[in-house]
């Protein structure tokens, strides 16, 4: 779990982390990562009140009139349960859940590819035309599809292939190659010391706040202290929703009243987190229409405030996108990237679309790695994105065998 954060956490030199705080992760690689976390030293117990108590942070110097509030974990909320290693409550493997979540995309892509290749005896222009239609329908994007087909043609010519079924493996390998090309090692984003700061951006309605809550829960299960920051002060509902997720995850949250200056909230949160040696600070931001200039200027200001309080931060600027919006998600990504330099993507609602190819297209188009994908409503359905696992889930049949 969260493999790209491990480099930073591996450098902490503190007291021993209790073994029962380490949790087996979704895959065997993730499980090994969790064991490593269990052996790491943990921070000295802070003199601050526990997450269940109300804590009031000191006012920020830049905004003496504002007083941030660290909300308590709400008593009626229960701590998030720890999942069984590698399986959900129904006993399904997490890979099977991923396949299930990508079911609509699989029907659009894999099953149509199978039908096409089984019905063709030779590789000809008609096959390429049909293949192009299938890939575009899966929302891989025109540019990505044309690049794929060019490479397929070259490979067919080079290897003198004649069996249409052989094209599926070529497609699979090239799609995986596109995703691996933009996959970045954790060492490129890890701070040497201090909290790992994630600034989360995205338009309203994409599942941004829910994704923040689920990411926070992942860190809590890995034995890390987390601080949420309610930087979207334009909607009272956004603040309230983030407080609910803080309660579910058992973490603290910095929040002010609706209409407060977002930069002031972020400033106070950074001071609070730095003073208490918080491991991870996750900052929510406003999400009005991405075409509004004022929103982008506000996000730039928040980014500057974070950087002034902690050199090199934010270490991750994560854009949350709704996969069901298709090519509009690409437009959003381009605009946000121009404003605040996106470093990672989270794509939600992949279980609700047949156009999951947008993951491939947006990665290749912008050269930005995907960090998480959402394939369901459950807490574990926000998955750490693994390019190989994703491609396998698309191209393996229901029995787990290679399709084609």
PENORTA-V491526 format. One record per run of one state. SS is the DSSP state (alpha for helix, beta for strand, coil for the rest). FROM is the first residue (numbers start at 1). LEN is the number of residues. Records with the same first field share a line. If there is no record, write none. Layout:
SS->FROM-LEN + FROM-LEN
//
This chain:
coil->1-2 + 10-5 + 17-2 + 22-6 + 40-1 + 43-12 + 57-12 + 72-15 + 88-5 + 102-1 + 119-6 + 138-4 + 160-6 + 182-4 + 189-7 + 202-6 + 222-4 + 231-5 + 250-2 + 256-6 + 276-4 + 285-8 + 310-6 + 326-1 + 341-3 + 349-1 + 353-5 + 367-3 + 375-4 + 385-2 + 397-5 + 403-2
alpha->3-7 + 19-3 + 28-12 + 94-8 + 103-16 + 125-13 + 142-18 + 166-16 + 186-3 + 208-14 + 236-14 + 262-14 + 293-17 + 323-3 + 327-14 + 350-3 + 358-9 + 379-3 + 387-9
beta->15-2 + 41-2 + 55-2 + 69-3 + 87-1 + 93-1 + 196-6 + 226-5 + 252-4 + 280-5 + 316-7 + 344-5 + 370-5 + 382-3 + 396-1 + 402-1
//
